[in-house]
Amino acid sequence: MEYFNGIQAVSYNDIADIISLSTLNINVYRGTIIRLRRACRDTEALYDVRSFPPKYRKAIKEKFGEEQQVKSAGLLDVESINTDMQAVNYFAEFILDDGRHLPTEKQEEYVNNASILNRCKEIYQASCEMRARTSGTRIKKGDFWESVSKKLPELQEQMPHSLPSDKMRLQKKYNEYQKEGYKTLINNKFMNKNSRKVDNEEKESIILTLLGDRRNLQNSQIAMIYNEVAMQMGWKAITESAIAVWREKYELESYAGRYGANKFRAYKTMQAKRSKPTLPMLYWTADSWDVELLYQKTTENKKGHNVTTYHNRLTVCVILDANNKYPVGYSIDEYENPTMIRRALKDAVNHTKALFGERYMVNEFQSDRYGIKKMKEVYQSITANYVPARAHNAKAKIIEPYFKYLNDNYCHFMPNWSGYGVTSNEELQPNSDIPQALKKMFPTEEECAEQIANIIEQERKIKQSDFVKGFARLEKSKKIKMSERQYLLQFGSVTGNTNKLEGNGLNITIDGEKHHYDCFDLDFRRFSYEDWTIKYDTEDLSKVLAVNSDGTRQYMLEEKYIQPMALADRQAGDSDELQRVFDFNKSIEAHVTEALCSAQQKTKELLLRNSGKLDETLCKMLITDSDGQHKNRRNENRITDEEIKAIDCKPVDFSRKEEEEEESLADLY
């Protein structure tokens, strides 16, 4: 007798001595007795006790005196079982001997086991208490566990568990659980160690050494070497599968030895998670990309024949603002080189001038370490904080995913697209037959460069508005202007020759055209002996930078203002520029006058203070007379104080006499 879906039920074997099988089947056919479950293999049919005629129902109740026990077993259904939350926490936090947690499905299984056994305890204790109050017969444990074991399969679908279906084994598992707790529910395969043959540190050390060998040995090779050592040491041999277990356990410790420090840092060490800059001009990063666009190129081979190749790709260097991934600067070349990077940086600072009216430096700049010795000075010139990425650490730069974005959203749609990298999934690559057929239609190098430039310009067009608006919100202290001197020093072009200062300034030939430059800095005129290298911007020749050979002297020069010879040709502004020259020359004359006067005055004071010691010739030469005397001759020629006081300071007179012939502006300038 048992409960089925909460209804008290019996099988024919339970009531064979009360009703015949034919009578039972006739009543079922007529609908007098209700069949709750049909019979199938290893499963008996069940009948509703309440539907039996009264005489049969009375006989059934008399036979099954332990009704409460049977009823209690019937209460073992999903609705009545409460999840054991302590068991949930115990199995979630349980750590196996090898450091692993239990698999999630096993945690659920063991929690269900505990919850079902807890419900069994509640049912059994409730049945015992009921019988004690009614002075009924003692509950038979064997019958209780038999009824429970029959009920367990019904719970399997909704509450997956691993409790045994045999009543004896089930009762034993219950007793162990009551005595030792949750740990008894964990399968022995999780509790056993797979490495019993490797039972000390020496054996583990040998395995770890072999696992971390730079040759990246296979499991079978490691097992073979270990077993040779084990034979000599009298240890137990191990199998290839055992090495596989140890490889998983020591994956972290052996990885660097097998694959190197760079891969270890990239895939095993902790990576910092960073947020993007809140505004533009706070952080730039730079890198180069071999664009996945093919072009055709014709060259002459050793035999003098023209050979056309179609696999060529150009490289673009991009300076990316990390705020909204705005390509603030770029340059295109056949391959990555320092000159291309310098052009990209120059384009970036000039682009800020085009957007904001003046050139600006970025607050922080990051690049890889390509050509860092040559490029470091240039990088530092455009930022207050230059932070190179760690060598071989592509993850440090957000620009790598940006190149993939450009490849997916622009290049992929072009007929000369070459596909993804060689390590990509073959199913993602283009049909290789089509490019072969269309190769003669591939663009030239210039046309391919134009394709790339159009991609970058399209990106700028999409993101420029946000970039400009963000710059407007940038606080004033973060807007760092780049001076004209610093810009020309790092990005200016050179003529290839040096120049010396002449009376009419520096005369420089740029692209075959003569230009004249001068400087209104008085110090510049002191160094007429220097050989000056001139750095200029091809877009603006109004100002240039003069740098000496070792870079220690730098002066901004401006192109000389051309004054008309004829007074009739003079225009507005000519006189102002001429007066500017007059004023500068007067300042030079005043400076020279003051310097000479000051020097003469100090010399006079020195002679006065040391009238008894100084001798114009003998103090320097220390020459003796024919008698070997020096001091006597010195004293004879000593200058008296009266003579010294007669010395007057007469600086150079730069003034012109009024009666001198007046010179015209054309003669002077």
C-alpha positions as CSV (number, residue, x, y, z in Angstrom):
1,M,0.0,0.0,0.0
2,E,1.3,3.5,-0.9
3,Y,0.3,7.0,-2.0
4,F,0.3,8.0,-5.6
5,N,0.0,11.7,-6.4
6,G,-1.3,12.2,-2.9
7,I,-4.0,9.4,-3.2
8,Q,-3.9,6.2,-1.1
9,A,-3.4,3.4,-3.6
10,V,-2.9,-0.4,-3.6
11,S,-1.5,-2.9,-6.1
12,Y,-3.2,-6.2,-6.9
13,N,-0.5,-8.1,-5.0
14,D,-1.4,-6.1,-1.9
15,I,-5.1,-7.2,-2.1
16,A,-4.9,-10.6,-3.9
17,D,-6.4,-12.3,-0.8
18,I,-9.2,-9.8,-0.7
19,I,-10.5,-9.6,-4.3
20,S,-9.9,-11.8,-7.4
21,L,-8.1,-10.4,-10.4
22,S,-11.1,-11.0,-12.7
23,T,-13.4,-9.1,-10.3
24,L,-10.9,-6.3,-10.0
25,N,-10.7,-6.0,-13.8
26,I,-14.5,-6.1,-14.2
27,N,-14.9,-3.3,-11.7
28,V,-12.2,-1.3,-13.4
29,Y,-13.9,-1.8,-16.8
30,R,-17.2,-0.7,-15.3
31,G,-15.6,2.3,-13.7
32,T,-16.4,1.2,-10.2
33,I,-12.8,0.9,-9.2
34,I,-10.4,3.7,-10.4
35,R,-7.0,2.6,-11.8
36,L,-4.4,5.3,-11.0
37,R,-1.5,3.9,-12.9
38,R,-1.3,1.2,-15.6
39,A,1.1,-1.7,-15.2
40,C,4.3,-1.8,-17.3
41,R,7.6,-3.6,-17.1
42,D,8.8,-3.7,-13.4
43,T,5.9,-1.5,-12.4
44,E,2.7,-2.6,-10.9
45,A,-0.7,-1.1,-11.6
46,L,-2.1,1.0,-8.7
47,Y,-5.8,1.4,-7.7
48,D,-7.5,4.1,-5.7
49,V,-8.5,2.7,-2.3
50,R,-11.4,5.2,-2.0
51,S,-13.1,3.8,-5.1
52,F,-13.4,0.2,-3.9
53,P,-16.8,-1.0,-2.8
54,P,-17.3,-0.7,1.0
55,K,-16.8,-4.4,1.8
56,Y,-13.5,-4.4,0.0
57,R,-12.4,-1.0,1.3
58,K,-13.1,-2.3,4.9
59,A,-11.0,-5.4,4.4
60,I,-8.2,-3.4,2.9
61,K,-8.1,-1.0,6.0
62,E,-8.2,-4.0,8.3
63,K,-5.3,-5.6,6.5
64,F,-3.1,-2.6,6.5
65,G,-3.2,-1.6,10.1
66,E,-0.1,0.6,9.8
67,E,-2.0,3.0,7.6
68,Q,-0.3,6.0,9.1
69,Q,3.1,4.6,8.1
70,V,2.0,4.0,4.6
71,K,0.4,7.4,4.4
72,S,3.5,9.0,5.6
73,A,5.6,7.4,2.9
74,G,3.0,8.7,0.4
75,L,3.8,12.3,1.7
76,L,7.2,12.0,0.1
77,D,6.5,14.2,-2.9
78,V,8.2,17.2,-4.4
79,E,5.8,19.7,-2.9
80,S,6.5,18.5,0.6
81,I,10.3,18.5,0.4
82,N,12.1,21.7,1.5
83,T,15.5,22.5,0.1
84,D,18.2,22.2,2.7
85,M,19.9,25.6,2.5
86,Q,22.7,24.5,4.8
87,A,23.5,21.8,2.4
88,V,23.5,24.3,-0.5
89,N,26.1,26.4,1.3
90,Y,28.2,23.3,2.4
91,F,28.5,21.8,-1.1
92,A,29.0,25.2,-2.8
93,E,32.0,25.9,-0.5
94,F,33.4,22.3,-0.4
95,I,37.0,22.1,-1.7
96,L,38.3,18.7,-2.9
97,D,41.8,17.5,-2.2
98,D,43.1,18.7,-5.5
99,G,41.7,22.3,-4.9
100,R,38.6,22.0,-7.1
101,H,35.0,22.8,-6.2
102,L,32.3,20.3,-6.8
103,P,30.7,20.5,-10.3
104,T,27.5,22.5,-10.3
105,E,25.3,19.5,-11.3
106,K,26.9,17.4,-8.5
107,Q,26.2,20.2,-6.0
108,E,22.5,20.1,-7.0
109,E,22.4,16.3,-6.8
110,Y,23.9,16.2,-3.3
111,V,21.6,19.0,-2.0
112,N,18.6,17.0,-3.3
113,N,19.9,13.9,-1.6
114,A,20.1,15.7,1.7
115,S,16.7,17.3,1.3
116,I,15.0,14.0,0.6
117,L,16.7,12.2,3.5
118,N,15.7,15.1,5.8
119,R,12.1,14.7,4.6
120,C,12.3,10.9,5.3
121,K,13.4,11.7,8.8
122,E,10.5,14.0,9.3
123,I,8.0,11.5,8.0
124,Y,9.3,8.6,10.1
125,Q,9.4,10.6,13.3
126,A,5.8,11.9,12.7
127,S,4.6,8.4,12.1
128,C,6.2,7.2,15.3
129,E,4.7,10.0,17.3
130,M,1.2,9.3,15.8
131,R,1.4,5.6,16.7
132,A,2.6,6.4,20.2
133,R,-0.4,8.7,20.8
134,T,-2.9,6.1,19.4
135,S,-1.2,3.1,21.1
136,G,-0.8,1.4,17.7
137,T,1.7,-1.2,16.8
138,R,5.4,-0.3,16.3
139,I,6.4,1.0,12.9
140,K,8.5,-1.5,10.9
141,K,11.6,0.2,9.5
142,G,11.9,-2.3,6.7
143,D,8.4,-1.6,5.5
144,F,9.0,2.2,5.7
145,W,12.2,2.1,3.7
146,E,10.6,-0.2,1.1
147,S,7.8,2.2,0.6
148,V,10.2,5.1,0.3
149,S,12.5,3.3,-2.1
150,K,9.4,2.7,-4.4
151,K,8.7,6.4,-4.2
152,L,12.2,7.7,-5.1
153,P,11.9,7.0,-8.9
154,E,8.9,9.4,-9.1
155,L,11.1,12.2,-7.7
156,Q,14.0,11.7,-10.2
157,E,12.6,13.9,-12.9
158,Q,11.9,17.0,-10.8
159,M,14.6,16.4,-8.2
160,P,17.6,14.6,-9.7
161,H,19.3,12.5,-7.0
162,S,21.6,9.6,-6.5
163,L,20.0,7.8,-3.6
164,P,19.9,4.0,-4.0
165,S,16.6,2.4,-4.9
166,D,17.3,-0.7,-2.9
167,K,15.7,-0.4,0.6
168,M,18.7,-1.9,2.4
169,R,21.2,0.4,0.8
170,L,18.9,3.3,1.2
171,Q,18.5,2.7,4.9
172,K,22.3,2.3,5.3
173,K,22.9,5.6,3.4
174,Y,20.4,7.3,5.7
175,N,22.1,6.0,8.8
176,E,25.5,7.2,7.6
177,Y,24.0,10.6,6.8
178,Q,22.5,10.9,10.3
179,K,25.8,10.0,11.9
180,E,28.5,11.8,9.7
181,G,26.5,14.5,7.9
182,Y,26.8,15.9,4.4
183,K,30.2,14.6,3.6
184,T,28.8,11.0,3.3
185,L,26.7,12.1,0.3
186,I,29.8,13.0,-1.8
187,N,30.8,10.2,-4.3
188,N,34.1,8.4,-3.5
189,K,35.6,9.3,-6.9
190,F,35.7,12.9,-5.8
191,M,37.3,12.0,-2.4
192,N,40.0,9.7,-3.7
193,K,43.3,11.2,-4.9
194,N,44.4,10.4,-8.5
195,S,48.0,10.9,-7.5
196,R,48.5,8.3,-4.9
197,K,51.6,7.0,-6.6
198,V,53.1,10.5,-6.5
199,D,53.0,10.9,-2.8
200,N,55.9,13.2,-1.8
201,E,57.5,16.5,-2.8
202,E,60.4,14.9,-4.6
203,K,58.1,13.1,-7.1
204,E,56.0,16.1,-7.6
205,S,59.1,18.3,-8.2
206,I,60.3,15.9,-11.0
207,I,56.9,16.1,-12.7
208,L,56.7,19.9,-12.4
209,T,60.2,20.2,-13.8
210,L,59.3,18.1,-16.8
211,L,56.0,19.9,-17.3
212,G,57.7,23.3,-17.3
213,D,60.5,22.2,-19.7
214,R,61.0,24.7,-22.6
215,R,60.6,21.8,-25.1
216,N,56.9,21.5,-24.1
217,L,57.1,17.7,-23.7
218,Q,54.1,15.5,-24.3
219,N,52.4,13.5,-21.6
220,S,53.8,10.2,-22.9
221,Q,57.3,11.6,-23.0
222,I,57.1,12.9,-19.4
223,A,55.7,9.6,-18.2
224,M,58.5,7.7,-19.9
225,I,61.2,10.0,-18.3
226,Y,59.6,9.8,-14.9
227,N,59.2,6.1,-15.0
228,E,62.9,5.7,-15.8
229,V,63.7,7.7,-12.6
230,A,61.1,5.7,-10.7
231,M,62.7,2.5,-11.7
232,Q,66.1,3.6,-10.3
233,M,64.5,5.0,-7.1
234,G,62.1,2.0,-6.5
235,W,59.0,4.1,-7.0
236,K,55.8,3.1,-8.6
237,A,55.4,3.8,-12.3
238,I,52.7,6.2,-13.5
239,T,50.7,6.4,-16.7
240,E,50.2,9.0,-19.4
241,S,46.7,9.8,-18.1
242,A,48.2,10.5,-14.6
243,I,50.5,13.1,-16.2
244,A,47.5,14.7,-17.8
245,V,46.0,15.2,-14.4
246,W,49.2,16.7,-13.1
247,R,49.4,19.0,-16.2
248,E,46.0,20.5,-15.3
249,K,47.0,20.9,-11.6
250,Y,50.3,22.6,-12.5
251,E,49.1,24.6,-15.5
252,L,50.0,27.9,-13.9
253,E,53.4,26.9,-12.6
254,S,54.5,25.2,-15.9
255,Y,53.1,27.7,-18.4
256,A,56.0,30.2,-18.4
257,G,58.6,27.5,-18.9
258,R,56.7,26.1,-21.9
259,Y,55.6,29.3,-23.6
260,G,57.8,32.1,-22.3
261,A,57.4,35.1,-20.1
262,N,55.6,37.2,-22.6
263,K,52.8,34.7,-23.1
264,F,52.7,34.1,-19.4
265,R,52.1,37.7,-18.7
266,A,49.5,38.0,-21.4
267,Y,47.4,35.0,-20.5
268,K,48.1,34.0,-16.9
269,T,48.9,37.2,-14.9
270,M,46.2,39.6,-13.7
271,Q,45.2,42.2,-16.2
272,A,44.1,45.7,-15.1
273,K,40.7,46.8,-16.3
274,R,40.7,50.4,-17.4
275,S,37.9,52.8,-18.2
276,K,38.1,55.1,-21.3
277,P,39.0,58.8,-20.8
278,T,36.1,61.0,-20.0
279,L,37.1,63.7,-22.4
280,P,39.2,64.2,-25.6
281,M,42.9,65.2,-25.5
282,L,43.5,63.3,-22.2
283,Y,44.9,60.1,-23.8
284,W,46.3,59.2,-27.2
285,T,47.7,55.9,-28.4
286,A,49.5,55.0,-31.6
287,D,50.2,51.9,-33.6
288,S,50.6,50.8,-37.2
289,W,48.3,48.4,-39.2
290,D,49.0,46.5,-42.4
291,V,45.7,47.3,-44.0
292,E,43.9,44.3,-45.5
293,L,43.5,46.0,-48.9
294,L,45.5,44.7,-51.9
295,Y,47.0,46.8,-54.6
296,Q,49.1,46.0,-57.8
297,K,52.6,47.1,-58.2
298,T,54.9,46.9,-61.2
299,T,58.7,46.6,-60.7
300,E,61.6,45.7,-62.9
301,N,63.4,42.4,-62.2
302,K,67.1,41.6,-62.6
303,K,66.6,40.8,-66.3
304,G,65.0,44.2,-67.0
305,H,61.5,42.8,-67.4
306,N,58.5,44.4,-65.8
307,V,56.8,42.2,-63.2
308,T,53.4,43.1,-61.6
309,T,52.5,41.7,-58.2
310,Y,49.1,41.8,-56.7
311,H,49.6,40.8,-53.0
312,N,50.9,44.2,-51.8
313,R,49.5,46.0,-48.8
314,L,50.1,49.4,-47.4
315,T,50.6,50.3,-43.7
316,V,48.8,53.1,-41.9
317,C,50.0,54.7,-38.6
318,V,47.1,56.0,-36.6
319,I,47.1,58.3,-33.6
320,L,43.9,57.5,-31.8
321,D,42.1,59.6,-29.1
322,A,40.8,57.0,-26.7
323,N,37.8,59.0,-25.6
324,N,35.6,58.3,-28.6
325,K,38.2,56.5,-30.7
326,Y,38.8,59.5,-32.9
327,P,41.7,59.2,-35.5
328,V,43.3,62.5,-34.7
329,G,46.3,61.8,-36.9
330,Y,47.5,59.3,-39.5
331,S,50.0,58.7,-42.2
332,I,50.4,56.0,-44.9
333,D,53.5,54.2,-46.2
334,E,54.7,50.9,-47.6
335,Y,55.8,49.7,-44.2
336,E,56.1,50.9,-40.6
337,N,59.1,53.2,-40.1
338,P,60.0,56.2,-37.8
339,T,59.4,58.7,-40.5
340,M,55.9,57.5,-41.0
341,I,55.2,57.7,-37.3
342,R,56.6,61.2,-37.2
343,R,54.3,62.3,-40.0
344,A,51.3,60.8,-38.2
345,L,52.2,62.8,-35.1
346,K,52.7,65.9,-37.1
347,D,49.3,65.4,-38.7
348,A,47.7,65.0,-35.2
349,V,49.0,68.3,-33.8
350,N,48.2,70.1,-37.0
351,H,44.7,68.6,-36.9
352,T,44.2,70.1,-33.5
353,K,45.0,73.5,-35.0
354,A,42.5,72.9,-37.7
355,L,39.8,72.1,-35.2
356,F,40.7,74.5,-32.3
357,G,42.7,77.3,-33.9
358,E,45.9,76.4,-32.1
359,R,48.1,73.4,-31.8
360,Y,47.6,71.4,-28.6
361,M,49.5,68.7,-26.8
362,V,47.8,65.6,-25.3
363,N,47.9,65.0,-21.6
364,E,49.1,61.4,-21.9
365,F,50.5,59.4,-24.8
366,Q,51.1,55.7,-25.2
367,S,52.9,53.8,-28.0
368,D,54.6,50.4,-28.5
369,R,58.3,50.2,-28.2
370,Y,59.1,50.2,-32.0
371,G,62.0,52.6,-32.6
372,I,61.6,54.0,-29.1
373,K,65.2,55.2,-28.9
374,K,64.7,57.4,-31.9
375,M,61.1,58.3,-31.3
376,K,61.1,58.9,-27.5
377,E,62.1,62.6,-27.8
378,V,59.3,63.2,-30.4
379,Y,56.7,61.4,-28.2
380,Q,57.7,63.4,-25.2
381,S,57.4,66.6,-27.2
382,I,53.6,66.2,-27.7
383,T,52.6,65.2,-24.2
384,A,53.2,65.8,-20.5
385,N,53.2,62.1,-19.8
386,Y,54.7,59.5,-22.2
387,V,54.0,55.9,-21.1
388,P,55.3,53.2,-23.5
389,A,53.5,49.9,-23.4
390,R,55.3,46.9,-22.1
391,A,57.1,45.0,-24.8
392,H,55.0,42.4,-26.6
393,N,51.9,43.4,-24.7
394,A,49.3,44.2,-27.4
395,K,46.5,44.0,-24.8
396,A,47.7,47.3,-23.3
397,K,46.6,49.2,-26.4
398,I,43.0,49.8,-27.3
399,I,44.0,50.6,-30.9
400,E,44.3,46.9,-31.9
401,P,40.6,46.3,-31.6
402,Y,40.0,49.5,-33.4
403,F,41.9,48.2,-36.4
404,K,39.6,45.2,-36.4
405,Y,36.6,47.5,-36.3
406,L,38.0,49.4,-39.4
407,N,38.6,46.0,-41.2
408,D,35.0,44.8,-40.4
409,N,33.2,48.0,-41.2
410,Y,35.1,49.4,-44.1
411,C,37.7,47.2,-45.7
412,H,35.4,44.1,-45.8
413,F,33.1,45.8,-48.3
414,M,35.9,46.6,-50.8
415,P,36.6,44.4,-53.8
416,N,40.4,44.3,-53.1
417,W,39.9,43.1,-49.4
418,S,42.4,40.4,-48.6
419,G,40.6,38.8,-45.6
420,Y,41.5,38.5,-42.0
421,G,44.8,37.3,-40.5
422,V,46.3,33.9,-41.3
423,T,45.2,32.5,-37.9
424,S,41.6,33.4,-38.4
425,N,38.8,30.9,-39.1
426,E,38.9,29.7,-42.7
427,E,35.1,30.1,-42.9
428,L,35.4,33.8,-42.3
429,Q,37.9,34.3,-45.2
430,P,36.9,35.5,-48.7
431,N,36.7,33.2,-51.7
432,S,40.3,33.1,-52.9
433,D,39.3,32.4,-56.5
434,I,37.5,35.7,-57.0
435,P,40.5,37.9,-56.1
436,Q,42.7,35.8,-58.4
437,A,40.3,36.5,-61.3
438,L,39.9,40.2,-60.5
439,K,43.6,41.0,-59.6
440,K,44.2,43.1,-62.7
441,M,41.5,45.4,-61.5
442,F,43.2,46.0,-58.2
443,P,44.0,49.7,-57.5
444,T,47.5,51.1,-57.8
445,E,49.5,52.1,-54.7
446,E,48.2,55.7,-55.0
447,E,44.6,54.6,-55.4
448,C,44.9,52.2,-52.4
449,A,46.4,55.0,-50.3
450,E,43.4,57.1,-51.2
451,Q,41.1,54.3,-50.1
452,I,42.7,54.2,-46.7
453,A,42.7,58.0,-46.4
454,N,39.0,58.0,-47.2
455,I,38.3,55.5,-44.5
456,I,40.1,57.6,-41.9
457,E,38.4,60.8,-43.1
458,Q,35.0,59.1,-42.9
459,E,35.7,58.1,-39.3
460,R,36.7,61.7,-38.6
461,K,33.5,63.0,-40.2
462,I,31.3,60.7,-38.0
463,K,33.1,61.4,-34.7
464,Q,34.4,65.0,-35.1
465,S,31.3,66.7,-33.6
466,D,31.6,64.7,-30.4
467,F,35.3,65.3,-30.3
468,V,35.0,69.1,-30.6
469,K,32.2,69.2,-28.0
470,G,34.2,67.2,-25.6
471,F,37.2,69.5,-26.0
472,A,35.0,72.5,-25.1
473,R,34.2,70.8,-21.8
474,L,37.9,70.1,-21.1
475,E,39.2,72.2,-18.2
476,K,41.7,75.0,-19.0
477,S,44.6,73.3,-17.1
478,K,44.3,70.3,-19.4
479,K,44.5,72.3,-22.6
480,I,48.2,72.4,-23.2
481,K,49.3,74.5,-26.2
482,M,52.3,73.5,-28.3
483,S,54.6,76.4,-29.1
484,E,55.7,77.2,-32.6
485,R,59.3,76.6,-31.6
486,Q,58.6,73.1,-30.3
487,Y,56.5,72.2,-33.3
488,L,59.2,73.2,-35.8
489,L,61.9,71.6,-33.7
490,Q,60.2,68.1,-33.9
491,F,58.3,68.2,-37.1
492,G,59.9,71.0,-39.2
493,S,61.5,70.2,-42.6
494,V,65.2,71.0,-43.3
495,T,67.0,72.3,-46.3
496,G,70.0,70.0,-45.9
497,N,72.4,72.9,-45.7
498,T,73.5,75.2,-42.8
499,N,73.6,79.0,-42.9
500,K,75.5,81.8,-41.2
501,L,74.1,85.1,-40.0
502,E,74.9,88.0,-42.4
503,G,74.2,91.7,-42.2
504,N,70.9,91.2,-44.0
505,G,69.9,88.1,-42.0
506,L,69.9,84.5,-43.1
507,N,69.4,83.9,-46.7
508,I,67.8,80.5,-47.3
509,T,66.8,78.6,-50.4
510,I,63.6,76.5,-50.0
511,D,62.4,74.5,-52.9
512,G,64.5,76.6,-55.3
513,E,63.1,79.9,-54.0
514,K,65.1,82.4,-52.0
515,H,63.9,83.5,-48.6
516,H,65.3,86.0,-46.1
517,Y,64.9,85.7,-42.3
518,D,66.0,87.6,-39.3
519,C,65.4,87.7,-35.6
520,F,64.5,90.6,-33.2
521,D,66.2,88.8,-30.4
522,L,69.5,90.6,-29.5
523,D,71.1,87.4,-28.3
524,F,70.8,85.9,-31.8
525,R,73.2,88.5,-33.2
526,R,75.9,87.5,-30.7
527,F,76.4,84.1,-32.5
528,S,77.2,85.1,-36.1
529,Y,79.9,82.4,-36.0
530,E,77.4,79.6,-35.6
531,D,76.3,77.3,-38.5
532,W,72.5,77.4,-38.3
533,T,70.2,74.5,-39.4
534,I,66.8,76.0,-40.5
535,K,63.6,74.1,-39.7
536,Y,60.4,75.2,-41.4
537,D,56.8,74.2,-42.0
538,T,56.0,73.8,-45.7
539,E,52.5,75.1,-45.1
540,D,53.7,78.3,-43.4
541,L,57.1,79.9,-44.3
542,S,56.5,83.1,-42.5
543,K,58.5,81.8,-39.5
544,V,61.4,79.3,-39.2
545,L,63.5,77.9,-36.4
546,A,67.3,78.3,-36.4
547,V,69.1,75.5,-34.5
548,N,72.9,75.3,-34.0
549,S,74.9,72.1,-34.5
550,D,74.3,70.6,-31.0
551,G,70.8,71.9,-30.5
552,T,71.8,74.1,-27.5
553,R,70.7,77.3,-29.2
554,Q,67.3,77.8,-30.8
555,Y,65.8,81.0,-32.2
556,M,62.6,81.7,-34.0
557,L,63.2,83.8,-37.1
558,E,60.6,85.6,-39.1
559,E,60.7,86.4,-42.8
560,K,62.0,89.8,-43.6
561,Y,59.5,92.5,-44.4
562,I,60.2,93.8,-48.0
563,Q,60.3,97.6,-48.1
564,P,59.6,99.4,-51.4
565,M,62.4,101.4,-52.8
566,A,60.2,104.2,-54.1
567,L,58.3,106.3,-51.6
568,A,55.4,106.3,-54.0
569,D,55.1,102.6,-53.6
570,R,54.7,102.6,-49.9
571,Q,51.6,101.1,-48.4
572,A,49.9,100.9,-45.0
573,G,52.1,99.1,-42.6
574,D,55.4,99.7,-44.3
575,S,56.4,102.6,-42.0
576,D,55.4,100.5,-38.9
577,E,57.7,97.7,-40.0
578,L,60.5,100.1,-40.8
579,Q,60.1,101.8,-37.4
580,R,60.3,98.4,-35.8
581,V,63.7,97.9,-37.4
582,F,64.8,101.4,-36.3
583,D,63.7,100.7,-32.7
584,F,65.5,97.4,-32.6
585,N,68.8,98.9,-34.0
586,K,68.6,101.7,-31.4
587,S,68.2,99.0,-28.7
588,I,71.3,97.3,-29.9
589,E,73.3,100.6,-29.9
590,A,72.0,101.4,-26.4
591,H,73.0,97.9,-25.3
592,V,76.5,98.2,-26.7
593,T,77.0,101.7,-25.2
594,E,75.9,100.6,-21.8
595,A,78.1,97.5,-21.9
596,L,81.2,99.4,-22.9
597,C,80.6,102.2,-20.4
598,S,80.0,99.7,-17.7
599,A,83.2,97.7,-18.6
600,Q,85.3,100.9,-18.7
601,Q,84.0,102.1,-15.3
602,K,84.7,98.7,-13.7
603,T,88.2,98.7,-15.1
604,K,88.8,102.2,-13.8
605,E,87.7,101.2,-10.3
606,L,89.9,98.1,-10.4
607,L,92.9,100.3,-11.2
608,L,92.1,102.7,-8.4
609,R,91.8,99.9,-5.9
610,N,95.0,98.2,-7.0
611,S,97.2,101.2,-8.0
612,G,100.3,99.8,-6.3
613,K,100.0,96.3,-7.8
614,L,99.0,96.6,-11.4
615,D,101.6,97.1,-14.2
616,E,100.3,96.9,-17.7
617,T,103.2,94.8,-19.0
618,L,105.4,93.5,-16.2
619,C,102.5,92.0,-14.2
620,K,101.6,89.9,-17.2
621,M,105.0,89.0,-18.6
622,L,107.2,88.9,-15.4
623,I,110.3,89.8,-17.4
624,T,113.6,90.6,-15.5
625,D,116.3,93.2,-16.4
626,S,120.0,92.3,-17.1
627,D,120.7,92.2,-13.4
628,G,117.9,89.7,-12.8
629,Q,115.6,92.3,-11.2
630,H,111.9,92.5,-11.8
631,K,110.3,94.4,-8.9
632,N,112.5,97.5,-9.4
633,R,111.5,97.9,-13.0
634,R,107.9,97.4,-12.0
635,N,108.0,100.1,-9.3
636,E,109.6,102.6,-11.7
637,N,106.6,102.3,-14.1
638,R,103.8,102.3,-11.5
639,I,100.9,104.5,-12.4
640,T,100.1,107.2,-9.9
641,D,96.6,107.7,-8.4
642,E,96.3,111.1,-10.1
643,E,97.0,109.6,-13.5
644,I,94.3,106.9,-12.9
645,K,91.7,109.5,-11.8
646,A,92.4,111.3,-15.1
647,I,91.1,108.3,-17.0
648,D,87.6,109.1,-18.3
649,C,84.9,106.7,-19.6
650,K,84.3,107.5,-23.3
651,P,81.8,105.0,-24.8
652,V,81.4,104.7,-28.6
653,D,79.2,107.5,-30.0
654,F,76.6,106.1,-32.3
655,S,74.9,109.5,-32.8
656,R,75.0,111.2,-36.2
657,K,75.9,114.8,-36.7
658,E,73.2,116.9,-38.1
659,E,75.5,118.3,-40.7
660,E,76.3,114.8,-42.2
661,E,74.7,113.9,-45.4
662,E,71.2,112.5,-44.9
663,E,70.8,109.0,-46.2
664,S,67.6,107.8,-47.9
665,L,65.5,104.9,-46.7
666,A,66.5,103.0,-49.9
667,D,70.2,103.3,-49.0
668,L,69.7,102.2,-45.4
669,Y,67.2,99.4,-46.1
